[in-house]
Amino acid sequence: MIAALVGVRLGLPILDPLAALVVAGFIGYAGYQIARATTRILSDQIVIAESEIEHVVMSVPGVLGCHHIRTRGAADHVFLDLHVWLPGDMPLHEAHALSHVVKDRLIARYPQITDAVIHIEPPPADGPSPDGDRR
C-alpha cells in the first residue's frame, strides 16, 4: 500500500484505487472464510452422528434405549442433548447414577463434548411413532 502512495507521488494516481481494490479483496476473502466456518455452527448442524451416540449409550447396562439425540456447536466444542429410556420402576437415585455413567462414557468416547444434558424417561408403551421416530 506504500507502493500506491509512492506511485501517486510519482504521477501514477491509478495505483491508489488499485491498491484499494486489493485491500477490499483481502477483506472480502476474510469475510467469506469467517462466514463459511461459522455457518455450520449457526445453523445447528449435527456434529456427531446420532447412530454413533446411540451406540455408546446402548453399551451401558440397564439402558433400554434413547432418542431425541441432538448435537450442536463446533467440532471441538459440542453440546449434546438426549433422552434415555430406563426401567420405569428404577429408583430415582439409581436412574440418576446411571445417567452419569452414560454421560461419562459419552465424554470418554467424544472428549469434544463440553456439556451433555440427559433426560431420563421410561420407554414408550406404544413403541415407535408413525413417523419412524422412537418416542
MDAnalysis code that builds the backbone (N, CA, C; Angstrom):
import MDAnalysis as mda
import numpy as np

u = mda.Universe.empty(405, n_residues=135, atom_resindex=np.repeat(np.arange(135), 3), trajectory=True)
u.add_TopologyAttr("name", ["N", "CA", "C"] * 135)
u.add_TopologyAttr("resid", np.arange(1, 136))
u.add_TopologyAttr("resname", ["MET", "ILE", "ALA", "ALA", "LEU", "VAL", "GLY", "VAL", "ARG", "LEU", "GLY", "LEU", "PRO", "ILE", "LEU", "ASP", "PRO", "LEU", "ALA", "ALA", "LEU", "VAL", "VAL", "ALA", "GLY", "PHE", "ILE", "GLY", "TYR", "ALA", "GLY", "TYR", "GLN", "ILE", "ALA", "ARG", "ALA", "THR", "THR", "ARG", "ILE", "LEU", "SER", "ASP", "GLN", "ILE", "VAL", "ILE", "ALA", "GLU", "SER", "GLU", "ILE", "GLU", "HIS", "VAL", "VAL", "MET", "SER", "VAL", "PRO", "GLY", "VAL", "LEU", "GLY", "CYS", "HIS", "HIS", "ILE", "ARG", "THR", "ARG", "GLY", "ALA", "ALA", "ASP", "HIS", "VAL", "PHE", "LEU", "ASP", "LEU", "HIS", "VAL", "TRP", "LEU", "PRO", "GLY", "ASP", "MET", "PRO", "LEU", "HIS", "GLU", "ALA", "HIS", "ALA", "LEU", "SER", "HIS", "VAL", "VAL", "LYS", "ASP", "ARG", "LEU", "ILE", "ALA", "ARG", "TYR", "PRO", "GLN", "ILE", "THR", "ASP", "ALA", "VAL", "ILE", "HIS", "ILE", "GLU", "PRO", "PRO", "PRO", "ALA", "ASP", "GLY", "PRO", "SER", "PRO", "ASP", "GLY", "ASP", "ARG", "ARG"])
u.atoms.positions = np.array([
    [0.815, -1.164, 0.000],
    [0.000, 0.000, 0.000],
    [0.880, 1.256, 0.000],
    [2.042, 1.109, 0.524],
    [3.001, 2.213, 0.453],
    [3.385, 2.452, -1.005],
    [3.414, 1.366, -1.784],
    [3.735, 1.498, -3.209],
    [2.704, 2.392, -3.892],
    [1.429, 2.331, -3.471],
    [0.398, 3.184, -4.053],
    [0.674, 4.643, -3.733],
    [1.102, 4.917, -2.517],
    [1.434, 6.301, -2.145],
    [2.629, 6.815, -2.947],
    [3.633, 5.954, -3.095],
    [4.805, 6.331, -3.872],
    [4.401, 6.554, -5.329],
    [3.546, 5.688, -5.853],
    [3.094, 5.824, -7.235],
    [2.341, 7.113, -7.459],
    [1.479, 7.477, -6.542],
    [0.743, 8.741, -6.656],
    [1.727, 9.906, -6.635],
    [2.723, 9.828, -5.771],
    [3.741, 10.879, -5.656],
    [4.539, 11.013, -6.965],
    [4.721, 9.872, -7.652],
    [5.485, 9.880, -8.902],
    [4.616, 10.157, -10.126],
    [3.327, 10.423, -9.896],
    [2.461, 10.771, -11.018],
    [1.652, 9.606, -11.558],
    [1.515, 8.531, -10.817],
    [0.679, 7.390, -11.233],
    [-0.497, 7.241, -10.263],
    [-1.474, 8.115, -10.349],
    [-2.589, 8.095, -9.395],
    [-3.471, 6.836, -9.503],
    [-3.373, 6.110, -10.580],
    [-4.173, 4.890, -10.754],
    [-3.805, 3.817, -9.724],
    [-2.594, 3.880, -9.185],
    [-2.161, 2.877, -8.207],
    [-2.962, 2.944, -6.909],
    [-3.456, 4.118, -6.558],
    [-4.221, 4.260, -5.316],
    [-5.536, 3.457, -5.360],
    [-6.397, 3.620, -6.374],
    [-7.622, 2.805, -6.409],
    [-7.334, 1.316, -6.620],
    [-6.250, 0.996, -7.329],
    [-5.893, -0.423, -7.487],
    [-5.516, -1.039, -6.137],
    [-4.769, -0.297, -5.342],
    [-4.406, -0.775, -4.012],
    [-5.657, -0.940, -3.147],
    [-6.608, -0.012, -3.300],
    [-7.861, -0.114, -2.544],
    [-8.630, -1.375, -2.937],
    [-8.615, -1.719, -4.220],
    [-9.279, -2.945, -4.676],
    [-8.606, -4.189, -4.097],
    [-7.288, -4.180, -4.004],
    [-6.560, -5.314, -3.419],
    [-6.942, -5.466, -1.954],
    [-6.980, -4.354, -1.218],
    [-7.364, -4.399, 0.202],
    [-8.803, -4.893, 0.338],
    [-9.700, -4.396, -0.506],
    [-11.096, -4.843, -0.468],
    [-11.194, -6.339, -0.755],
    [-10.366, -6.826, -1.668],
    [-10.350, -8.267, -1.962],
    [-9.927, -9.083, -0.753],
    [-8.889, -8.629, -0.045],
    [-8.451, -9.333, 1.174],
    [-9.548, -9.335, 2.232],
    [-10.207, -8.197, 2.411],
    [-11.284, -8.102, 3.404],
    [-12.446, -9.019, 3.013],
    [-12.813, -9.018, 1.730],
    [-13.894, -9.895, 1.264],
    [-13.567, -11.364, 1.465],
    [-12.334, -11.742, 1.154],
    [-11.924, -13.140, 1.329],
    [-11.956, -13.536, 2.801],
    [-11.478, -12.656, 3.679],
    [-11.511, -12.944, 5.120],
    [-12.950, -13.100, 5.603],
    [-13.849, -12.244, 5.127],
    [-15.261, -12.350, 5.495],
    [-15.876, -13.657, 5.024],
    [-15.524, -14.058, 3.814],
    [-16.015, -15.334, 3.280],
    [-15.531, -16.503, 4.135],
    [-14.267, -16.507, 4.516],
    [-13.724, -17.592, 5.337],
    [-14.420, -17.656, 6.693],
    [-14.678, -16.523, 7.299],
    [-15.370, -16.482, 8.590],
    [-16.795, -16.991, 8.439],
    [-17.496, -16.541, 7.421],
    [-18.881, -16.980, 7.196],
    [-18.946, -18.478, 6.943],
    [-18.019, -18.991, 6.144],
    [-18.001, -20.429, 5.855],
    [-17.755, -21.253, 7.107],
    [-16.858, -20.780, 7.971],
    [-16.523, -21.526, 9.182],
    [-17.642, -21.493, 10.223],
    [-18.417, -20.424, 10.260],
    [-19.429, -20.293, 11.311],
    [-20.839, -20.683, 10.876],
    [-21.074, -20.845, 9.602],
    [-22.419, -21.183, 9.131],
    [-22.914, -22.496, 9.720],
    [-22.045, -23.501, 9.793],
    [-22.445, -24.794, 10.364],
    [-22.860, -24.646, 11.823],
    [-22.128, -23.846, 12.563],
    [-22.439, -23.658, 13.977],
    [-23.755, -22.906, 14.127],
    [-23.920, -21.829, 13.367],
    [-25.118, -21.007, 13.483],
    [-26.376, -21.737, 13.038],
    [-26.247, -22.695, 12.149],
    [-27.411, -23.430, 11.676],
    [-27.670, -24.708, 12.473],
    [-26.937, -24.894, 13.581],
    [-27.098, -26.080, 14.435],
    [-26.957, -27.380, 13.655],
    [-26.000, -27.442, 12.770],
    [-25.759, -28.670, 12.018],
    [-25.297, -29.773, 12.971],
    [-25.701, -31.000, 12.698],
    [-25.309, -32.149, 13.510],
    [-23.796, -32.271, 13.500],
    [-23.225, -32.420, 14.707],
    [-21.776, -32.507, 14.820],
    [-21.330, -33.963, 14.929],
    [-22.050, -34.755, 15.721],
    [-21.749, -36.183, 15.878],
    [-23.005, -36.951, 15.458],
    [-22.837, -37.957, 14.636],
    [-23.984, -38.713, 14.114],
    [-24.783, -39.348, 15.252],
    [-26.106, -39.315, 15.106],
    [-26.995, -39.899, 16.115],
    [-26.690, -41.373, 16.341],
    [-26.404, -42.089, 15.273],
    [-26.148, -43.528, 15.404],
    [-24.911, -43.797, 16.258],
    [-23.906, -42.925, 16.163],
    [-22.705, -43.100, 16.977],
    [-22.994, -42.850, 18.450],
    [-23.778, -41.821, 18.733],
    [-24.163, -41.531, 20.116],
    [-24.999, -42.683, 20.664],
    [-25.959, -43.143, 19.871],
    [-26.836, -44.240, 20.317],
    [-26.018, -45.494, 20.624],
    [-25.015, -45.779, 19.824],
    [-24.169, -46.957, 20.050],
    [-23.490, -46.885, 21.424],
    [-22.966, -45.715, 21.774],
    [-22.303, -45.555, 23.074],
    [-23.324, -45.666, 24.201],
    [-24.466, -45.017, 24.056],
    [-25.497, -45.051, 25.101],
    [-25.983, -46.474, 25.334],
    [-26.209, -47.209, 24.252],
    [-26.730, -48.569, 24.388],
    [-25.698, -49.547, 24.945],
    [-24.441, -49.137, 25.030],
    [-23.420, -50.002, 25.624],
    [-23.465, -49.981, 27.150],
    [-24.271, -49.115, 27.723],
    [-24.391, -49.013, 29.180],
    [-25.446, -50.013, 29.651],
    [-25.072, -50.967, 30.500],
    [-26.052, -51.931, 31.014],
    [-27.166, -51.216, 31.780],
    [-28.394, -51.626, 31.506],
    [-29.543, -51.030, 32.171],
    [-30.278, -50.027, 31.304],
    [-29.635, -49.508, 30.268],
    [-30.282, -48.557, 29.368],
    [-31.135, -49.337, 28.377],
    [-32.395, -48.933, 28.242],
    [-33.325, -49.628, 27.350],
    [-33.379, -49.014, 25.954],
    [-32.969, -47.776, 25.831],
    [-32.996, -47.101, 24.541],
    [-32.733, -45.624, 24.713],
    [-32.728, -44.927, 23.588],
    [-32.554, -43.477, 23.628],
    [-33.156, -42.874, 22.372],
    [-33.431, -41.601, 22.432],
    [-33.969, -40.886, 21.275],
    [-33.803, -39.389, 21.482],
    [-34.306, -38.611, 20.558],
    [-34.182, -37.148, 20.580],
    [-32.729, -36.726, 20.820],
    [-31.825, -37.344, 20.086],
    [-30.397, -37.045, 20.209],
    [-30.104, -35.796, 19.380],
    [-29.463, -34.825, 20.001],
    [-29.142, -33.581, 19.301],
    [-27.741, -33.120, 19.694],
    [-26.878, -32.975, 18.714],
    [-25.552, -32.414, 18.956],
    [-25.449, -31.123, 18.158],
    [-24.777, -30.155, 18.732],
    [-24.611, -28.877, 18.047],
    [-23.355, -28.198, 18.562],
    [-22.892, -27.212, 17.839],
    [-21.692, -26.477, 18.220],
    [-20.588, -26.680, 17.207],
    [-19.385, -26.347, 17.624],
    [-18.210, -26.525, 16.770],
    [-17.689, -27.945, 16.930],
    [-16.871, -28.378, 16.005],
    [-16.351, -29.749, 16.030],
    [-15.562, -30.043, 17.303],
    [-14.952, -29.032, 17.883],
    [-14.145, -29.243, 19.084],
    [-14.828, -28.745, 20.356],
    [-16.099, -28.363, 20.256],
    [-16.841, -27.822, 21.403],
    [-18.319, -28.175, 21.203],
    [-18.693, -29.411, 21.555],
    [-20.006, -29.954, 21.212],
    [-20.931, -29.939, 22.425],
    [-22.175, -29.562, 22.178],
    [-23.226, -29.647, 23.178],
    [-24.156, -30.790, 22.769],
    [-24.553, -31.610, 23.735],
    [-25.352, -32.804, 23.463],
    [-26.590, -32.805, 24.347],
    [-27.732, -33.110, 23.746],
    [-28.985, -33.327, 24.469],
    [-29.546, -34.655, 23.994],
    [-30.065, -35.454, 24.914],
    [-30.724, -36.686, 24.520],
    [-31.642, -37.189, 25.614],
    [-32.551, -38.064, 25.235],
    [-33.443, -38.728, 26.169],
    [-33.002, -40.178, 26.272],
    [-32.935, -40.680, 27.496],
    [-32.514, -42.060, 27.736],
    [-33.663, -42.797, 28.412],
    [-33.982, -43.982, 27.875],
    [-35.037, -44.804, 28.452],
    [-34.443, -45.724, 29.501],
    [-35.016, -45.659, 30.687],
    [-34.631, -46.550, 31.780],
    [-35.894, -47.219, 32.297],
    [-35.751, -48.353, 32.985],
    [-36.948, -49.020, 33.507],
    [-37.782, -48.063, 34.362],
    [-39.092, -48.099, 34.162],
    [-39.980, -47.202, 34.894],
    [-39.977, -47.415, 36.390],
    [-39.637, -48.626, 36.833],
    [-39.643, -48.898, 38.271],
    [-38.272, -48.707, 38.915],
    [-37.307, -48.187, 38.159],
    [-35.976, -47.958, 38.710],
    [-36.028, -46.786, 39.686],
    [-35.455, -46.953, 40.884],
    [-35.428, -45.838, 41.836],
    [-34.678, -44.632, 41.254],
    [-35.110, -43.452, 41.652],
    [-34.560, -42.226, 41.109],
    [-33.054, -42.114, 41.306],
    [-32.558, -42.479, 42.476],
    [-31.114, -42.361, 42.710],
    [-30.323, -43.296, 41.795],
    [-30.875, -44.466, 41.475],
    [-30.203, -45.378, 40.536],
    [-30.250, -44.819, 39.113],
    [-31.402, -44.275, 38.736],
    [-31.539, -43.696, 37.400],
    [-30.576, -42.519, 37.240],
    [-30.468, -41.718, 38.272],
    [-29.547, -40.579, 38.218],
    [-28.098, -41.057, 38.092],
    [-27.742, -42.067, 38.880],
    [-26.372, -42.603, 38.810],
    [-26.096, -43.185, 37.419],
    [-27.090, -43.873, 36.856],
    [-26.911, -44.470, 35.528],
    [-26.770, -43.378, 34.454],
    [-27.473, -42.266, 34.627],
    [-27.328, -41.175, 33.659],
    [-25.907, -40.610, 33.688],
    [-25.265, -40.628, 34.865],
    [-23.869, -40.182, 34.944],
    [-22.927, -41.169, 34.260],
    [-23.243, -42.449, 34.337],
    [-22.442, -43.447, 33.621],
    [-22.545, -43.197, 32.117],
    [-23.756, -42.939, 31.642],
    [-23.965, -42.643, 30.222],
    [-23.155, -41.408, 29.823],
    [-23.272, -40.355, 30.623],
    [-22.549, -39.115, 30.322],
    [-21.039, -39.341, 30.327],
    [-20.534, -40.075, 31.314],
    [-19.093, -40.329, 31.395],
    [-18.599, -41.127, 30.188],
    [-19.377, -42.108, 29.752],
    [-18.973, -42.901, 28.569],
    [-18.978, -42.048, 27.304],
    [-19.976, -41.206, 27.185],
    [-20.046, -40.339, 26.008],
    [-18.861, -39.381, 25.967],
    [-18.524, -38.789, 27.102],
    [-17.410, -37.839, 27.132],
    [-16.083, -38.559, 26.965],
    [-15.977, -39.790, 27.483],
    [-14.740, -40.561, 27.276],
    [-14.560, -40.888, 25.797],
    [-15.662, -41.215, 25.113],
    [-15.589, -41.559, 23.691],
    [-15.430, -40.321, 22.813],
    [-16.089, -39.236, 23.220],
    [-16.055, -37.978, 22.458],
    [-15.632, -36.845, 23.391],
    [-14.335, -36.662, 23.588],
    [-13.863, -35.629, 24.515],
    [-14.239, -34.207, 24.089],
    [-14.669, -34.035, 22.855],
    [-15.075, -32.716, 22.398],
    [-16.440, -32.308, 22.951],
    [-17.142, -33.241, 23.616],
    [-18.422, -32.900, 24.235],
    [-18.144, -32.041, 25.463],
    [-18.626, -30.813, 25.413],
    [-18.438, -29.866, 26.508],
    [-19.512, -30.045, 27.565],
    [-20.727, -30.298, 27.118],
    [-21.837, -30.461, 28.051],
    [-22.828, -31.452, 27.459],
    [-23.345, -32.308, 28.322],
    [-24.359, -33.281, 27.911],
    [-25.535, -33.182, 28.868],
    [-26.708, -32.942, 28.314],
    [-27.936, -32.898, 29.103],
    [-28.711, -34.172, 28.788],
    [-28.920, -34.985, 29.825],
    [-29.584, -36.277, 29.642],
    [-30.919, -36.249, 30.368],
    [-31.970, -36.452, 29.600],
    [-33.323, -36.506, 30.149],
    [-33.681, -37.973, 30.340],
    [-34.050, -38.338, 31.547],
    [-34.387, -39.733, 31.866],
    [-35.897, -39.907, 31.757],
    [-36.283, -40.983, 31.079],
    [-37.712, -41.285, 30.969],
    [-37.917, -42.778, 30.792],
    [-39.125, -43.269, 31.114],
    [-39.421, -44.685, 30.869],
    [-39.628, -44.899, 29.376],
    [-39.459, -46.136, 28.906],
    [-39.673, -46.393, 27.477],
    [-41.143, -46.203, 27.119],
    [-41.423, -45.883, 25.868],
    [-42.821, -45.687, 25.462],
    [-43.579, -47.005, 25.511],
    [-44.822, -46.909, 25.891],
    [-45.655, -48.105, 25.980],
    [-46.124, -48.578, 24.617],
    [-46.200, -47.649, 23.646],
    [-46.777, -47.991, 22.345],
    [-45.747, -48.135, 21.236],
    [-44.464, -48.134, 21.538],
    [-43.428, -48.354, 20.512],
    [-43.155, -47.110, 19.702],
    [-42.634, -47.322, 18.484],
    [-42.260, -46.190, 17.640],
    [-43.458, -45.371, 17.199],
    [-43.234, -44.092, 16.947],
    [-44.294, -43.213, 16.461],
    [-44.491, -43.446, 14.959],
    [-45.588, -42.960, 14.399],
    [-45.856, -43.194, 12.971],
    [-44.782, -42.647, 12.037],
    [-44.073, -41.589, 12.435],
    [-43.060, -41.033, 11.550],
    [-41.728, -41.763, 11.644],
    [-41.695, -42.868, 12.386],
    [-40.485, -43.658, 12.471],
    [-39.581, -43.279, 13.625],
    [-39.884, -42.148, 14.281],
    [-39.057, -41.698, 15.411],
    [-39.488, -42.460, 16.654],
    [-38.514, -43.050, 17.305],
    [-38.850, -43.709, 18.560],
    [-39.082, -42.628, 19.599],
    [-40.187, -42.723, 20.270],
    [-40.546, -41.676, 21.233],
    [-39.720, -41.741, 22.485],
])
